[in-house]
Amino acid sequence: MFLDSSFAVGLQDLAVTMTTPSFNNFVTILTGWVFAPRRTVTGMLIAAGVADEQHHASFHRFFSKAQWSLDALGLAVFRIIEAHCPGTIFLAIDDTLARKRGLKVFGAGMHYDPLLSSRGKSVTNWSHCWVVLSVIVVFPLWPDRPFCFPILFRLYLNKKATQKARRTYRTKPELAVKMLSILCRHRQNRRFHAVADSAYGGQSVLGYLPDNCDLTSRLRLDARLYDAVPARQPGQKGRPRRRGDQLPTPEEMLAERARRIELQIYGRSESARVCDAEARVFVLPELRLRVVAVEALRGGRGKEAFYSTCVDATAEQILTWYAMRWSIEVTFCEAKGHLGFEEPQGWSRRAVERTAPIAMLLYGLIVHWYATKGHRHYRPLPRPWYTTKRRESFADMLATLRRRSLRKSISAWAPIGPGSEKIIQLIEQALALAA
């Protein structure tokens, strides 16, 4: 099997991150990853059609022993999509689980599962927990649909797994700050803006942001807010104040008079009451924030509070920025459902830390290819009963890449004669149905 030439050419920008033999193995693995029904190393070799040409151990060693850096590979993907990010580059930070089996799998432990848990019951699973830093991109092809491109990854180890691996314990926010520092140092002349939920919006992230990065996140409704420290009077005695006068909490702000706004977020129109003010939080009294308290007038979202380090931003901008964070949840769903993020079976440290993130990097490469080149080749299956579909899904993008790649492989046979095109169309139709 061969990947479509327009897609394979784009992979050449990643060749600088590894040696030529490793890159050739990497391309073979990506080819199998696109076509394999199950994303194990041997399954991908069978799908790529090279199982009888090269020993499978060389592909296992690509993940467990080869000298290449996952961070360098992620930054190379970032350079590919950077051209589609004029102005401020928006980032999304979140974590997701990859459920595993086996007591000897490196880094596996019991982690809280938000998908199976409810408000009344907490469920844990034996799994890997990945902290992911992604770039949010809006393409001209879909002006109202942000996409998330994962580029940097860190495997979070709970305290028991950390002790077993003899490593230093790092919290999820600490891992997120480390990845932010790597990216912001890589492009010191660019401005970044991270959006994250409350797990990554506390002091451990807000207090250690790089100089060229802002943050928008959630805030507690009962958060203590303060004004600026008043000017010290001549001859005034005592220790200088660290905080100014206390301001109303976000919930108290909503109890007062608020203005009504209409927002286009999460793919729908929402009406809400909103109040905003400049304030400082208790733990970082020197940092100016724009605090927004919002109450939905319809729907089940209720009262919420957000903040942003962009003090000059409006409430509408802050709410729109935070809504863009949802695109990373869509990325997690697509990478697990269509690219087998949870399926690799490696158990050693380097194999675990390298294999699964390839699925998310491949997700970004496929979306970028489709948005720039692949959309011209999209051929939807006839579904006259399904008339409400407005745009392509990631499954359509993956099926388009498979169809174009298969057409290239068939063309290598050089079929001739009046029935050759019919044969190609029949195989493409079979592949579309299988995809």
N, C-alpha and C positions, 0 to 999 in steps of 0.2 A: 504494500500500500504506500501511496505517496500523498502528502498534503498538497492542497491547491497551491500553485506557484505564487499567487498573490499573497497568501498567508505565509508561505515558507520564506519569501523575501523579507517580510517583516521580522522574522526570527533572527536574521543576521545581525541585528542590532544587539542581540544578547550574546553573541559569540565572544565578545571581549571579556566576559566574566569567567571563562574557563578555557582549557586547552582544546585543541582541535578534536582529538579522540573523544573527550568528554562531551563536547558539543554535538558530535555526531550521535553519540548515545542518547543525549538529551532530545534531539530531534526525533529519533526513533521512539523514545518513550512518549513524547507528545503525540506522535502519530497513533500509537497504540491507545493512548489515553482518550483520543477523540472517538475511536471506533470500538473499544473494548466494552463488553457488557458488564464486566466486573474489573475494578481498577487495582488488581494486584500486579506485581512486576511480571510474573509469568503470563498472566492474562493479557497484559498489554503487548508482550512479545508475540503471542499468538495472533492478536488482532493486527499487529503491524506486519505479520508475515515473515518474521526473521527468526523464528524459534529454531529452525534447523540450519541457520547460517552462522550464528554467533552464540557462544555459551552464555547461559542465563546468568552465570556468576558475575560477568563483567557489568551487567546492568544492576545487579544488587550492589556491587562495589561502587557504582556511580553515586549511590545515596549514602553508603556506609563509610567509604574511605577516600573517594576522589577529592582532590584539592580544589574546591570551588566554594564560594560564599553565597549563602541564601540572601543576605543583605545586599550584596553587590548585584545579584540577579534582580531583586526587587527594585533597586534604584535604577537599573537599566530599563525595567518596565516603566518606571516613573518618567524617565527621559523620553520614552516613546509617546506618552500621553500628555507630557507637559505642554506641548504646542496647542493643546485644546483647552488650556487653562489661562486665559488672559487675566491680568490683574491678580487679585488675591486668590490663592489656591485653597480651596476648602477641603478639610480632612474630616474623616469620621473614625472614632475609636470605639471599639466594643470587643466583647469576647464571646466565644461560642464553644460548644462541646462537640467532641468526636467520640462517640461511644465505642468502647473497646472490650475485648475479652482477653483473659490471660494475666496471671499474677506477675510474670516476668517482663511484661511490656514496660519499657522505660517511661517514666513520667506519669503512668496511669494512676488514678486515685479516685476517691469518692468526691464528686462535685455536685453542687446544687444544680438541678435541672429545671430551668424556668418553663420549659414546654409542658412538662408533666406535673408541675407543682400548681397549687391553687392558693388562694388566700388562707384557707383553713388547713392546708396540708402541704408540707415541704417534702419533696422527693429528691433523692440523690442517686447518681448513676456512676458506675465504674467507667471512667472516660478520660480523655485528654481535654484540657481546657486551653484554648488558644486565644491570646490577646492579639488583635489585628488592627493595624493602622492602614486606612484606605484613603484614596483620593477621590473626591466627588467631582464628576465631570458631567456637563450638560452639552450634548451634541446638537448642532443645528438641525439634524434630522428629526430629533425629538426635543423641542424647546421646553416642554413641560415635564420632562422625565429625566431626573438625575440618575446617573449610574455610579456605582462605587467600584473602584479598582483597588483591590488589596495589594499592598506592596511590601510591607514589613510585618513580621510575625515573631511572637515569642510564646514559648510553651510555658504555661504557668504550672508550677509544682506546689501542691499543698505542703504543709509542714512535715507530714509523715513521709511523703515522697521525696522531699528535699533532704531529709535526714538519711533516707535510704541511699540516695544518690551522692551523698556527701558534698552537697552544694550549699551556697548561701541562700537563705530564703529571701525572695523578692515578692512583694505584693503586686497585684495587677496594676494599680496606678503607677507604681515604680517602673514596671515594664513599659507602660505606655509613655511615661516621661522619657525613658531611654530611647524609644523609637522616635519620638518627636525630636529629640536632640540630634539623632543621626540624620534625619531628613532636613531639619532646619540648618544644620551645618553644611549639608551637601549643597544647599542653595541659599546662601546667606544673603543674596541680593533680591530674593523673592519674599513676599509676605504671605504667611499661612494663617489659616483660621480653622481651628478644630471645633467640632461639635460632638458632644458626648452626653450620655445619660448621667444620672446622679452618681453612679458608681465611679465615674472618672471626672467628677466635677468638684471634688472636695479640696481641702488644703494641700494634700499630697500631690496634686497635679497643678492646681491654680497657683501655688506658691513657687513652683519650679518650672514655669513655662519659659521656653527660649525667648530671647528678645524680639525675634521677628515672627512671633506666633501669638494669636489671640485665642480665646476660648469662649464658647457659648454652651451653657448647660442648664440643668434644672436646679431649683432651690426649694428648700422647705418652706411651707406656708407660714411657719412660726419662726422663721429665721430672724435673729437679732440684727438689725440694721442701724448704722450710725452715720451721722453727718461728719463733715470735715472738722478737724481739731481747730477751735477758735484761736485767733492770734493771742499770743501771750502779752499781758499788760506789763508796762514798765514797773519794776519793783515787785512784781508778783512773786510770792514765795511758794515753795513746795515743788514736788517732782512734776515735770512737764506731762501733760495729758497725752495719752496714746490714742484716745477715741473722742469724738465729738459727742454732741447730744444724741440721745437715742431717737430713732425714727420709727414710724409705724411698721409693723410686720407686713408682709405681703397680704395676709388675710385681712388685716385691719385696713389696708389700702383699698381693698375691694368693698369694704363696708361703707366707704365714703363714695362721693360722686365719681363715676367713671364714664369714659366715652365708649361709644359702640363702634366696632369695626367689622368689615367683611374681609375674609381671607380666603385665598385659593391655595390650600395646603392639603396634603395627603390625597390628591386627586379629586377633591370636592370643595364646595364652597361652605365656609363656616362663619357664623355670626357669633360675636363674643363681646363681653365687656372687658375693658382693659385699663390698667393704670400703670404708669412707669415713673421712675424717679432715679436720680443719681444717689448712690449710697455706698457704704462700705460694710463689709461683714466683720464679725467679731475677731476671727482668727487672723485676718489680714487687714487691719485698719488703715494701712497706708495705700491700699490698692483701690482705685476708683472703679466702680461697676455701674452698669445700667441695669436696674432691676425691673422686671415686668411681671405684674400680677394679672392673670386672665381668668375669666369665668365664661365657659361656653353657654350660650343661650339655648342651644338645642343639642341633643346628643348626651352621651354618658361620660364625657371627659371631666366635667365638674370644674373645680377651682384648681389652678396650677400656678406655679411661679418659676420664672427663668431669670438668668442673668447673662450678661456678656461683658467682656473686658473692653469692647468697643463702646466707649461712653457716649459718643455722638450718634450712635445708631438709634433708629426709631423702634417702637414696639413692634410694628409690622415686620420690619426687617429681622428682628431677633426671632420672632415666632416662625418666620419663613426659613431662616437659617436652621433652626432646630428641627423643623419638619424634614429637612433634607437628610437628617440622620437616618431616617427609615430606610434609605436605599441600601445601607449596609446589611440590614436584616434580609432584604430581598436577595442580596448577593450570597449570604450564608445559605439561604433556602435553595437557590439555584445550584450552588457549588456542591451541596450535599445530594440534591435530587437528581442532577443531570451529569455531574462530573465525579461522583464517588469520593467526596472529601473524607468520608469516614471509613473507606474500604481498604486502604493500604495496610499490609500486615507486618510491616517492619517492627522489630522489637528492641534493637540496639539504639543507643543514644543518638548518634548522628543520623541513622536511617529514620528514626521517629521525627527528629527535628527538621528534616529536609523533605520527606516524601509528601505528606499531606498538603503543605502549602503550595506545591506545584499545581494542585487542582484549582486553587483560587487565582494563582498567577495566570493559568490557562484561561480561566473565565474572563479575566480582563483582556487578554490577547484576542479572544474570540469576539468579544463585544467591540473592541477597537477595530478589528478587521471588518466586521459587519457594518459598522457605522461609516467607515471610510471607503470600503470597496465592495464588501459582500452583499449589501442591500440591493445592488443592481441585478443580482442573480437570484433573488428570492422568488420562488414559485410556490404559492400556497396550494395546499391540497383542496380540491373542490368540496366545500361544505355548505350547500345551499340552505341548510337549516340553521346555520350559525352566522347570522348577519350582524351581530353586535360587536364583533371583534374589530378594534380600531387600529391596532399596531402589532408588530411582531413580538413574540415572546422570546426568551433565551432558547427555548426548545426549538423554535423556528431558526434562530441563528445557527445553532449547532447542526441542525438537519441540513441547512444550506451549505455549511462547510463540508459536511460528510458527502453531500451530493456532488459538489464541485471537485472534491478530492477523488471520489470514485470515478468521475468522468475523466479525470486526468489519468488514473490508473488504467481505465479501459482504452483510452486513446493511445497508451503505450503499446497496446497490442496491434495497433494500426488496422482495425477492422475495415474492410472495403466491401463494396457491393450495395445493391439497392436496399437491403434489409439491415444494414449496419446501424443506421440511426434508430430504427425500431428496437434493436437489441439494447442500445444504450438507454433509450427511454424506458424500456421494461425494467432494466436493472436499477435505474434511478428511482422509478416508482416503487420497486420493492424496498429499496433503502429508505425512501421517505416513509413508507408504512412501518418499517422496522424502527425508525427513529421516533 
